Amino acid sequence: MVDKILIWIDELLWYFGIAKYIKDNHDCEISAIYDVNKNLQNIFKNQNFVKFEKQWFFWEYINKLDKPDLEYLMRMEKKYNLNLWLMMYNDRVFHKFNDLYNFSDNEMLSICEKECKLYETILDEAKPDFLVITSYNSRRAHLLKLICDSRNIQTLMLHRNRIGYRSTVSNTYDKIIDLSNFQFEDKKTTTNIDLENFRKEHVDFKQKEKNVVSANTPISSKIKTMLGWLREPITEEYKEAYVHFGISKFNVIKIQLSYHLKHYFRKKFIDENLVREIPKDQKFLYFPLHRQPERSISIDSPFFNNQLDLITNIAKSLPVDYLIYVKEHPDQYIYHWRPISFYKQIMNLPNVKLFHPSVSSYKLFEKCSIVATITGTAGLESAFYGKPSLVFTDTNYSHLPHITRINNVEELPNAIENSLNKKINLESVKQLLSYFQEESFDTNIVDIKNELNNTFRQGNVSTRRNITLDEIEKFFMKRKDTYNKVALEHIKKIKQYKKTEA
């Protein structure tokens, strides 16, 4: 029986190339849903590079908002086991991180209604066995994934592994297997993993250090891009997409100027006030701040992503002779740092010290007694330093014996006390890392994304308007080896899932 696949293609475009080589290597029917701008939409409507059975263009269906049908939305929540308000509260467009527009309740609900109706239509028509989708940051993609889960449509999601420079295709971001069934044994593993070398060269942090982000783009390139954007008219059709609500040239200029001023004054405050030296002979819990907004806490940990509240609750739960050392995330500069009021509230907590982003994480690992992280790699890396960890959501390492998964903040005092007495079983860490290597492949997603951004985005800020279909096709043909390799990993996973279900 021919496999039916639905693939989500966004403006990064890499899944268009992946779709091409899945189709070339596998007997299947592929349909596509495009989350792209108008220019790309017009290009893909006329393409024959990938033989899709059906194509849908997301933004053609999500416009002209009406009064929401609450009865329908209630049925959707029950039918697909959804919590729509939880998703909307953690949407970076709808809530907290949008400086252009304040959405009303009815607008958010109407958007969700239109998305649900679109997804039901697509799934009813395409009848996919598999959803192929990026490791998304958006609520709209997450909603489709959850509906597919409820319909027993298997997801294939490409994401970075906790092992740097390696990638994994799995049905959930940051999950490889149901680790509750993975038995850690006391016996020595046969793996040759050298944990000290692994810590230095292969942990995910090493890859992140080399990540190229838009904030590294020269200011001259950004200014050039902005000037080009200002010369182009903003069409009514462009404004209809809810991600562009409230947009005007005046608002964009005002907000960009505001960002630069905030960046300057926040960085000045950080440099003048955050701690740079780690005190000697002080027992402490280390809490590295997550970059925010970030999918790992907005989507994967929706109830524990208020980091200020979390730090406060940990501080209340510590033994009297302990402090919390909180370190700002170096990559937070991408979002122009956090409000000064946020830093001041942390600094005003009596048993908390806030550290400068330049302070060595490795020295904090070495000197701390315990680590707490919502879902970060710090919880795994702590084991390399012989330190137990607390995590606040399920991760692909949270079943390690030295990890304590916190489900309720009231558990914190006992969890901290118990964790301080835990010993690290390095053999279990080796077993898990060995399994990660077996279930992953040697492909650097960061490099792939950077090449796409450098090719198809202007100033690494926005998608170029002069992209052509010929250019896209030549790009993916020239890089056939890379995208063919990734496609074959998706096909391999399809066959594994089918074998399991059989």
C-alpha positions in Angstrom: 0.0 0.0 0.0 1.4 3.4 -1.0 2.3 5.6 1.9 0.5 9.0 2.1 2.5 11.9 3.4 1.6 15.5 4.4 4.5 17.8 4.5 4.7 21.3 6.1 6.8 23.8 4.2 7.7 27.1 5.7 9.8 30.1 4.5 13.1 28.4 5.4 12.3 26.2 2.4 14.3 23.2 3.5 11.3 20.9 3.6 10.6 21.6 -0.1 14.0 20.0 -0.8 13.4 17.2 1.7 10.0 16.5 0.0 11.8 16.3 -3.4 14.1 13.5 -2.3 11.6 11.6 -0.2 9.4 11.5 -3.4 12.4 10.4 -5.5 13.4 7.6 -3.1 10.1 6.3 -1.9 6.8 5.0 -3.4 4.4 7.5 -1.8 1.9 10.2 -2.4 2.9 13.6 -0.9 0.7 16.6 -0.3 1.9 19.9 1.0 0.7 22.7 3.2 2.8 25.9 2.6 3.3 28.5 5.4 5.0 31.1 3.1 4.7 34.6 1.9 2.7 35.8 -1.2 5.7 35.8 -3.5 6.7 32.2 -2.6 3.1 31.2 -2.7 2.9 32.3 -6.4 6.1 30.5 -7.2 5.0 27.2 -5.6 1.6 27.2 -7.3 3.4 26.8 -10.6 6.2 24.4 -9.6 6.7 20.9 -11.0 9.9 20.2 -9.1 8.1 18.1 -6.6 5.1 16.1 -7.8 2.6 16.8 -5.0 -0.9 15.2 -5.0 -2.5 18.3 -3.4 -1.3 21.7 -2.2 -2.7 24.1 0.3 -1.5 27.6 1.1 -2.1 28.4 4.8 -2.6 32.2 4.5 -5.3 31.9 1.9 -7.6 30.4 4.5 -6.7 32.4 7.7 -8.1 35.8 7.0 -11.3 37.9 7.4 -11.9 37.0 11.0 -15.4 36.4 12.2 -17.1 36.0 15.6 -15.8 32.7 16.9 -18.0 29.6 17.1 -17.3 28.5 20.7 -19.4 25.4 20.3 -17.2 24.2 17.5 -14.0 25.0 19.4 -15.3 23.1 22.4 -16.0 20.1 20.2 -12.5 20.4 18.8 -10.9 20.4 22.3 -12.8 17.3 23.3 -12.3 15.5 19.9 -8.6 16.1 19.8 -7.7 16.5 23.5 -6.6 20.1 23.0 -6.1 23.0 25.4 -6.5 26.0 23.1 -6.1 28.7 25.7 -2.9 27.1 27.0 -1.5 27.2 23.4 -2.7 30.8 22.9 -1.1 32.0 26.1 2.3 30.6 24.9 2.0 31.8 21.3 4.8 34.4 20.7 2.5 36.2 18.2 -0.6 36.3 20.4 0.9 37.0 23.8 3.8 38.9 25.5 6.3 39.0 22.7 4.3 41.0 20.1 5.1 44.7 20.1 2.9 45.5 17.1 -0.6 44.4 18.1 -2.7 43.3 21.0 -5.1 40.6 20.0 -8.6 40.4 21.4 -10.0 37.2 22.8 -12.4 36.9 19.8 -9.6 37.4 17.3 -7.5 34.7 18.8 -10.4 32.3 19.0 -11.5 33.1 15.5 -7.9 32.3 14.2 -7.9 29.0 16.0 -11.3 28.1 14.6 -10.2 28.8 11.0 -7.0 26.8 11.6 -8.9 23.9 13.0 -11.3 23.9 10.1 -8.5 24.1 7.6 -6.6 21.2 9.2 -9.6 19.0 9.3 -10.3 19.7 5.6 -6.7 18.9 4.7 -6.5 15.7 6.7 -9.9 14.5 5.4 -8.8 15.1 1.8 -5.2 14.0 1.9 -5.8 11.1 4.4 -2.0 11.1 5.3 -0.3 8.2 7.2 2.5 10.5 8.1 3.1 14.2 8.9 6.6 15.5 8.0 7.2 18.8 9.8 10.0 21.0 11.0 10.9 21.4 14.7 8.5 24.3 14.8 8.4 27.4 17.0 4.8 28.4 16.0 1.5 27.5 17.6 -0.1 27.0 14.3 2.3 24.2 13.4 2.0 22.7 16.9 -1.8 22.6 16.5 -1.6 20.6 13.3 0.8 18.2 15.0 -1.5 17.6 18.0 -4.5 17.0 15.7 -2.5 14.5 13.7 -1.4 12.8 17.0 -5.1 12.4 17.9 -5.9 10.9 14.5 -3.0 8.4 14.8 -1.1 10.1 12.0 2.6 9.5 12.8 4.8 12.6 12.9 8.3 12.7 11.4 10.1 15.7 12.9 13.8 16.5 12.1 15.6 18.1 15.0 19.0 18.6 16.5 20.2 15.9 18.9 21.5 16.6 22.4 24.7 15.3 20.8 26.2 18.3 18.9 26.4 18.1 15.1 24.0 15.1 14.9 20.3 15.0 14.0 17.3 12.8 14.7 14.0 12.1 13.0 11.4 11.2 15.7 7.7 11.7 16.3 8.2 14.4 18.9 10.8 17.2 19.3 13.5 16.3 21.8 12.2 12.7 22.2 13.8 9.7 20.6 12.0 6.9 22.4 9.7 6.4 25.3 12.5 6.6 27.8 10.3 5.2 30.6 10.9 1.8 28.9 14.6 2.3 28.7 16.3 0.3 31.5 19.5 1.8 32.9 21.6 -1.0 34.4 24.5 -0.9 36.8 26.7 -3.1 34.6 29.4 -1.4 32.5 28.4 -0.4 29.0 30.3 -1.7 26.0 30.4 1.8 24.5 33.8 3.5 24.1 32.4 7.0 24.9 35.0 9.1 26.7 32.8 11.5 28.8 35.5 14.1 29.3 36.2 14.3 25.6 32.4 14.2 24.9 31.8 17.1 27.2 34.5 19.2 25.5 33.6 18.4 21.9 30.2 16.9 21.4 27.6 18.2 23.8 25.0 20.4 22.1 26.5 23.5 23.7 29.5 23.3 21.4 27.3 23.4 18.3 25.3 26.4 19.7 28.4 28.3 20.3 29.0 28.3 16.5 25.3 29.1 15.6 24.9 32.0 13.2 21.9 34.1 14.1 20.4 37.2 12.7 22.0 39.3 15.5 25.4 38.5 14.1 24.5 40.1 10.8 26.3 43.4 10.2 24.2 46.5 11.0 24.9 47.8 7.6 23.2 44.8 6.0 20.2 45.2 8.3 19.9 48.9 7.4 20.1 48.1 3.7 17.3 45.5 4.1 15.2 47.9 6.1 15.6 50.7 3.5 14.6 48.3 0.8 11.5 47.3 2.7 10.5 50.9 3.3 10.5 51.6 -0.4 8.0 48.8 -1.1 4.3 49.4 -0.4 2.5 47.4 2.3 -0.5 45.8 0.6 -3.8 45.1 2.3 -3.3 41.4 1.6 -0.1 41.5 3.5 -1.8 43.1 6.5 -4.5 40.4 6.5 -2.1 37.8 7.8 -2.5 37.8 11.6 1.3 37.8 12.1 1.3 41.2 10.4 -1.6 42.8 12.4 -0.7 46.3 13.5 2.1 46.7 10.9 2.9 50.1 9.4 6.1 51.6 8.3 5.9 54.1 11.2 5.4 51.4 13.7 8.2 49.3 12.4 10.7 52.2 12.5 9.5 53.2 16.0 9.9 49.6 17.3 13.3 49.1 15.7 14.6 52.3 17.3 13.1 51.2 20.6 14.9 47.9 20.3 18.2 49.5 19.7 17.8 51.9 22.7 16.6 49.0 24.9 19.6 46.9 23.8 22.0 49.7 24.8 20.6 50.5 28.2 19.9 46.8 29.1 23.4 45.8 28.2 24.8 48.7 30.1 22.9 47.6 33.2 24.0 44.0 32.8 27.7 45.1 32.5 27.5 47.3 35.5 25.4 45.2 37.9 25.6 41.5 37.2 28.1 39.4 39.1 31.3 38.3 37.2 33.3 36.4 39.9 32.1 33.2 41.4 32.5 33.4 45.2 34.5 30.7 47.0 33.2 28.3 49.6 29.5 29.0 48.9 27.1 26.1 48.4 24.7 26.9 45.5 22.1 25.6 43.0 22.9 26.7 39.5 20.0 27.8 37.3 20.9 28.9 33.7 18.2 31.1 32.2 16.6 29.9 29.0 16.6 32.2 26.0 13.1 33.5 25.6 11.0 33.3 23.5 12.1 29.7 22.8 10.1 26.7 21.7 11.5 24.4 24.3 9.8 26.3 27.1 6.8 27.9 25.3 5.6 24.7 23.7 7.3 21.9 25.6 6.9 23.3 29.1 3.9 25.6 28.9 3.2 25.6 32.7 6.8 26.3 33.8 8.0 29.0 31.5 7.7 32.0 33.8 11.3 31.9 34.8 11.1 34.6 37.4 8.3 32.7 39.3 10.3 29.5 39.0 13.5 31.1 40.4 11.5 32.5 43.3 9.9 29.1 44.1 13.3 27.4 44.0 14.7 30.1 46.2 11.9 29.4 48.8 12.7 25.7 48.7 16.5 25.7 49.3 18.2 24.6 52.5 19.2 27.7 54.6 22.9 27.4 53.8 22.4 27.4 50.0 22.0 30.2 47.4 20.8 30.1 43.8 23.2 31.3 41.1 21.3 32.4 38.1 23.2 33.1 34.8 21.8 35.2 31.9 21.8 33.3 28.6 24.4 34.7 26.2 22.1 34.4 23.3 19.4 36.6 24.9 21.0 39.5 23.1 19.2 38.2 20.0 16.0 39.6 21.7 17.8 42.7 23.0 18.2 41.3 26.5 15.4 41.3 29.1 13.8 44.3 30.7 15.9 45.8 33.5 12.9 45.3 35.8 13.3 41.5 35.3 17.0 41.6 36.4 16.2 43.8 39.4 13.5 41.5 40.6 15.9 38.6 40.5 18.6 40.6 42.2 16.2 41.7 45.0 15.6 38.1 46.0 17.5 37.5 49.2 19.3 34.2 48.5 19.8 34.7 44.8 22.8 36.0 42.8 22.5 37.0 39.1 25.6 36.3 37.0 26.8 38.0 33.9 26.4 36.1 30.6 30.2 36.0 30.1 30.7 33.9 33.2 31.9 30.4 32.4 29.0 27.9 32.6 31.7 25.2 33.0 33.0 26.8 36.2 29.5 27.1 37.6 29.0 23.4 36.8 32.2 22.5 38.6 31.4 24.5 41.7 27.7 24.0 42.2 26.0 21.3 44.2 23.0 20.8 42.0 21.6 22.1 38.7 18.0 23.2 37.8 16.8 23.8 34.3 13.4 23.8 32.7 14.4 21.6 29.7 17.9 22.7 28.8 21.0 20.6 28.0 22.4 21.8 31.3 20.5 19.0 33.0 22.4 16.4 30.9 25.7 18.1 31.0 25.6 18.4 34.8 26.3 14.6 35.0 29.7 15.2 33.4 30.6 17.2 36.5 29.0 14.7 38.9 26.1 16.9 39.8 22.4 15.9 40.0 19.7 18.0 38.3 16.1 19.0 38.5 14.1 19.4 35.2 10.5 20.8 34.8 9.4 18.9 31.7 10.0 15.5 30.1 13.2 15.5 28.0 15.1 12.8 26.1 17.4 12.5 29.1 15.0 13.1 32.1 14.8 9.3 32.9 18.5 9.2 33.9 18.7 8.1 37.6 20.3 11.4 38.8 17.6 13.6 37.2 14.5 14.6 39.2 11.4 15.6 37.2 9.4 18.3 39.0 5.6 18.2 38.3 4.5 20.6 41.0 6.4 23.4 42.7 5.4 22.1 46.1 7.6 19.1 45.4 10.7 21.4 45.3 11.9 21.3 49.0 11.9 17.5 49.2 13.2 17.1 45.6 16.2 19.4 46.3 17.0 17.7 49.6 16.8 14.2 48.0 18.7 15.2 44.9 21.6 16.6 46.9 22.2 13.1 48.2 22.1 11.4 44.8 25.2 9.8 43.2 25.8 10.1 39.5 25.8 6.8 37.6 28.1 7.6 34.7 27.5 4.2 33.1 23.8 5.1 32.7 24.9 8.4 31.0 27.2 6.5 28.7 24.3 4.1 27.8 22.0 7.0 27.0 24.6 8.8 24.9 25.4 5.6 23.1 21.7 5.2 22.3 21.5 8.8 21.1 24.4 8.1 18.7 22.6 5.0 17.4 19.3 6.8 16.8 20.9 9.9 15.1 22.8 10.6 12.0 25.8 12.8 11.1 24.1 15.9 9.7 24.5 19.5 11.1 21.1 21.1 10.9 22.6 24.4 12.1 24.8 24.6 9.0 21.8 23.7 6.7 19.7 26.4 8.2 22.5 29.0 8.0 23.1 28.2 4.3 19.4 28.6 3.6 19.3 31.9 5.5 22.3 33.2 3.7 20.9 32.3 0.3 17.2 33.2 0.5 17.1 35.9 3.2 18.2 39.5 2.7 20.5 40.7 5.5 19.4 37.5 7.3 16.4 39.5 8.4 13.5 38.7 6.0 12.8 36.5 3.0 14.1 38.0 -0.3 11.4 39.2 -2.7 13.2 38.4 -5.9 13.6 34.6 -5.3 12.8 32.6 -8.4 11.7 29.0 -8.9 14.7 28.3 -11.0 17.0 29.5 -8.2 15.2 27.3 -5.7 15.4 24.2 -7.9 19.1 24.7 -8.7 19.9 25.2 -5.0 18.4 21.8 -4.0 19.8 20.0 -7.1 23.3 21.3 -6.3 23.0 20.0 -2.7 21.4 16.7 -3.6 23.8 14.7 -1.4 22.8 16.6 1.8 19.0 16.6 1.2 19.0 13.1 -0.1 20.7 11.9 3.1 18.1 13.7 5.2 15.2 12.3 3.1 16.5 8.7 3.4 16.5 9.1 7.2 12.8 10.1 7.0 12.1 7.0 4.8 14.0 4.8 7.3 11.8 6.1 10.1 8.7 5.5 8.1 9.7 1.9 7.6 10.5 1.5 11.3 7.0 2.9 12.3 5.3 0.7 9.9 7.1 -2.4 11.2 6.3 -1.5 14.8 2.6 -1.0 13.9 2.5 -4.3 12.1 
